[in-house]
Amino acid sequence: MKYFDLDKQEKKILKDFEEGKLIRVSKVREEKKKYQQYAKDTLNKKANINIRLSRKVLQKLKTKAAKEGIPYQTLASSILHRFATK
């Protein structure tokens, strides 16, 4: 599943990698571990948002969440995630 689009610079890096143009750095394991942590920290961050909903929509969302047995914020997040990833 793809969550992002590569920018111009990232596409060039990928192309160079695929063509074998990149040179191995010293202390590869340490460098790899460091950048894996950077990626993990970046991709796992959650952001808070504020959104205005009508009282009617909010009440319906809360009702559906209660029927599912989950918090309404979790339901809203799930709905947005499904929409964004399709």
C-alpha positions in Angstrom: 0.0 0.0 0.0 1.4 3.4 -1.0 1.0 6.3 1.5 3.1 8.9 -0.2 4.4 10.3 -3.5 8.1 10.8 -4.1 9.4 14.3 -4.8 11.9 15.0 -7.6 14.9 14.6 -5.3 13.6 11.3 -3.9 12.9 10.0 -7.4 16.5 10.8 -8.4 17.9 8.9 -5.3 15.7 5.9 -6.1 16.8 5.9 -9.8 20.5 6.2 -8.7 20.0 3.3 -6.3 18.3 1.1 -8.9 21.1 1.8 -11.3 23.8 1.0 -8.8 25.3 4.5 -8.7 25.3 4.9 -4.9 28.4 4.2 -2.9 28.4 2.3 0.4 29.3 4.4 3.4 31.5 3.2 6.2 29.7 1.9 9.3 26.7 0.8 7.2 24.9 -0.9 10.1 25.0 2.2 12.3 23.9 4.5 9.5 21.1 2.1 8.5 19.9 1.9 12.1 19.9 5.7 12.5 17.9 6.3 9.3 15.5 3.5 10.0 14.7 5.2 13.3 14.3 8.6 11.5 11.8 6.9 9.1 10.0 5.2 11.9 9.7 8.4 14.0 8.4 10.3 10.9 5.9 7.8 9.7 4.4 7.0 13.2 3.7 10.6 14.2 0.1 11.4 14.8 -1.3 14.9 14.3 -4.2 16.5 16.1 -6.7 18.3 13.9 -9.7 20.5 14.6 -12.8 20.0 12.5 -16.2 21.7 12.6 -19.2 19.4 12.4 -22.8 20.1 12.7 -24.3 18.9 16.0 -26.5 16.4 14.0 -23.5 14.8 12.3 -21.5 14.6 15.5 -24.4 13.0 17.3 -24.8 10.4 14.5 -21.1 9.7 14.6 -21.2 9.2 18.4 -24.3 6.9 18.1 -22.6 4.7 15.5 -19.4 4.6 17.5 -21.4 3.6 20.6 -23.0 0.8 18.6 -19.5 -0.4 17.5 -18.2 -0.1 21.1 -15.4 2.3 20.2 -14.7 6.0 20.9 -16.2 8.4 18.3 -12.7 9.9 17.6 -11.4 6.4 16.7 -14.4 5.9 14.4 -13.8 9.3 12.7 -10.1 8.5 12.3 -10.9 5.2 10.8 -13.4 6.7 8.3 -10.8 9.4 7.3 -8.1 6.7 6.9 -10.2 4.5 4.7 -11.2 7.5 2.5 -7.6 8.8 2.2 -6.1 5.4 1.3 -8.6 4.4 -1.4 
